[in-house]
Amino acid sequence: MSRRSREELETLRDDGLSADRRRDFLAAHRAVAAWERAHPQGLDGILSFVEGLRVLFGDPPVNREPWRGDDFRL
């Protein structure tokens, strides 16, 4: 392993183990837990909601025109 690669890996490790990064991960974990408490439905509930929309509004129109370019947003 080259000296530069080793230094980069050590820098990444030090950053990953830093107190600031641990606080960031803890805050992210708390945000996910709060979201899950506020939105308790799982995949079945979401699919049921989507099915309800299909019943109310019908299926969306099909666009068979192929994509062009490299824009793959939904």
C-alpha positions, 0 to 999 in steps of 0.5 A: 500500500502506498504511503498516500493511500495509507494516509488517506485511510488513516484520515478517513478512519480518524474522521469516522471515529471522531466525536463530531461524526458520532454525534452526526450518526446519533442525530441521524438515528434519532431522526429515523426513530422519530420518523418511524414513530410518527409514520408507523405504517409499513410497506403493507400500509403504503401499498394499500394507500397506493392501491386506494389511489388506483381505485379512486383515480384509475391507473396512470397513463402508460408512456411507451416513448423511450427515454433519451439522454442520461436523466434517470429521475422518476 
